[in-house]
Amino acid sequence: MLIYSIMTSKAQLIQCELETYIDPVKREYLPKFFKTGKGQYGEGDRFLGIVVPHTRIVAKRYKDADYHTIDELLQSSWHECRLCALLILVERFKKANPEERKRIYEFYLSNTHRVNNWDLVDLSAPTIVGLYLQDKPRTDLVRLANSSLLWDQRIAIVANWTLIRKDDYMDVLALSELLLHHPHDLMQKAIGWMLREVGKRNKDILVQFLDRHSTVMPRTMLRYSIEKFPEDERQYYLKRKS
């Protein structure tokens, strides 16, 4: 009981430090920005009102926190506590040895149900999942893409940001085809974003993908993917879609 009490107090201490950065204006604004109303993608999420740079400060200060503390933060109903837990993992992953990276990766994948808003995914998946899988099989990405959870699916796509920057495109193209008809705006934006990143590195690869799929891609996905194209090329693909 004493050990558990110490672990609990460590997580509470981290939350208390986070609370010193509360901005009342952000506390009112963030629930609306992250769509926490009934029926919206972030339904029920709660915000203290802390901006990401301040959460990073606390995460770096506690980057050596034990896994029980990180887990407790991840179970918090407060969005910023969950983000802090993920940023602690990100900080630790950067300098971890292979064995520790594997542990962080497996811990992350066992808690994806708590990585449950788009910023939580985007600030953690590329650095943890994408970086870990650089030299490994990508079966977990397919599993996540086939999950019924929106956030698992987003992790599968956004994790590729790290791989794309290493000119590793094949998985994101295959996953984009798998999720091509996804009905949710957040996923359409994520897939379009990753396709756009592919295009920055290799426009021919993106053009080949668009020539095959642009007529059936959701319009949001298409717009995001061609955002960096010259106007005449953008209009060409938008008219094909029409």
N, C-alpha and C positions, 0 to 999 in steps of 0.2 A: 504493500500500500504506500509505503514511503517513496519507493522508486516511482510509482505512478504519479504521486503527488508532485514530485520534483519535475517530471516530464510535463505535467499539466501546467505547472507554474512557469516553465520555460516558454511554452506556447502563449500563455497569457501575458508574459513579459513582452514577447514580440508584438502581440496585439496592442499592448499599452504603448509601445514605442511608435507603432503605426498611427495610433490615435493622436499623437502629438502633431501629426501633419494634416489633420482633418481640415478641409476647406468647406465651410457651410454652403457656399455657392455650388461647389462641385457635388456636395452631398445631395443637393436638390436636383442638379442637372443630370448626373450620371445614370440614375434609374431610367430616365426617359431616353437617354442616348443609347443605352444597352437594352431597350425594349423589354422591360420587366413586367409589363402589364399582363392581365389575364389573356391567355391564348397567344402571347408573343413568345419569341424564341428564348428570351431570358426570364420568363415568368418566375416570379418569386425570388429572384436574385436580390441581394441586399448590399448597399454600398455605404461605406463609412464616409467617402468623399475625399479620397487621397489620389493624387496624380502618380503616374508610373515612375517618374524619376525619384520621387520620395520613397516609394515602395522599394525601388532598387537599392537605395541607401541602407534601408533596414535589412534587406536580404543579404547584402554584402557583409554587413556587420555580423550576421548570424549564419554565414555560409557553412560553418562547421556544426550546425545543429544536428542532433541525432535524428534518425528516421522516425522515431515515435513522435517527436516534436513536429517534424514536417507533416507526418500523417494527420496529426491533430489539427494543424493549420489547414490542411486540405479538406478536412471534414467541416470546417467552419461555414456558417451561413453567410459570413461576410466575404464579399468578392475579393477585397484587397488582401485578406488573410490567405485565401487560396492562391492568389497571384504571388504573394510573398513566398509561399512554400515552393511554387514552381520556379521562381527566380533564384531561390536558394539552390535548387537542383541544377539549374543552368550554370550558376557560378561554380558549383562543385564539379560539374561535368567537364568544364574547360580544362582543368588541371588534373583530372583523375587518371589513374592508371587503367589499363584494359579491364581488370577485374572489377574495379569500382564503377567504371562506365557501364559494364553489364548490369551491375546491381541497380544503378540509377535508372537505366533503361527499363528493366523489368519492373521496378517499383512504379515508374511512370505509367507503363502499359496496364498495370494492375489497378490504376486509379484514374483511368480516362473518364469515368463517369463524373469525376470531380473537376475535370478540365472542361468546364461546361459553359463557356462563352467564347466568342470568337477571339477576343484579345488574349485570353488565357492560352488558347491553342497557338495563336500566331507568335506569341512571345516565348514559347517553349518547344513546340514540335520541331522546328528546323534545327535547333541547337542540340536537342537530346535525341529525338528519333532519327532525323535526317543525318546527323553527324555519325551516330552509332552505326547506321546501316550503309555507310559509304563503301565498306569492303565486305558486306555480308549479304546473304539472300534477302529478298524483299517480301517474303511471304506474309509478314505481319502487316504490310501496307495493304495487300489484297484483302486480308481478313478484316482490317479496319474499314476499308472501303465498302465491304459487304455487310458491315454492322447496321443494325437498325437505328443506332444513335447518330444524330446529326454531327455531334462533336467528334466522334470516332472517324466519321467520313472526312471531316475537315482536317483532322490530324493526318490522315492518309495522303491528302493532297498537299497541304502546306509543308509537311515535312520535306517534300521534294525541293524546296527552295535551296537548301544546302547542296543537294545533289546537282541541281541545274547549274549552280555556280561552278561545278566541277565538270561541266559539259556532259552530264549524265542525264539524258532526257527520256530514255525509253520507258521507264516506269511511269513517269507522270503522263506521258502520252497514252499509255495503255489504261491507266486509271481514269484519265479524262474521257476516254471512249466508254469505259465501264459506267461512268457516272454522267454521261453526256446529256441525258434527259432528266437530270435531277430537278425536282420541282421547287426546291427552296432557293430563294434569292441569295442567301449567304453562301451556299455551295456554288452557285453559278458564278458569283463574284470571285470566290477562291480559285475555281478552276480557270476562269478567264485570266486572273492575275498570274497564275503559274504558267499558263500558255504564253502570256505576254513576256514573262521572264525568259522562256525558251526562245522567243522571237528576238529578244535583245542579244542573245548569244549566237543564235543560228536562225536567221529569218527564213531560209529555205525550208527548214524542218517545219516551222509553223505554217508556212504557206501550203505545204503538202497536206498538213492536217486540216487546214481550213478548206482547201479544195475538195476534200473528202466529206467534211462534216458541216460546213458553215450553213447549208440550207436547212439543217435540222437542229442546230444548236439553239438553245434559248437565247433570246436577244441580249439579255444582260451578259451572259457568258461571252457572246460574240463581241459585244462592244468593249468589254474589258480586254479581250485578247488582242484586238486590233488598235488599241488606244494609241500606240506609238507609230502606227503606219501613216504615211503621207495621206492627205485628205482624199485624193483621187482613189487610192487603194482602199481606204476605209469605205468610201461610198460604193465601190465595186462589190465588196462583200455584204454590205448592208442591203444593197439592191438585190443580190442573190438570195438573201434571206427573205426579202419581201416577196 
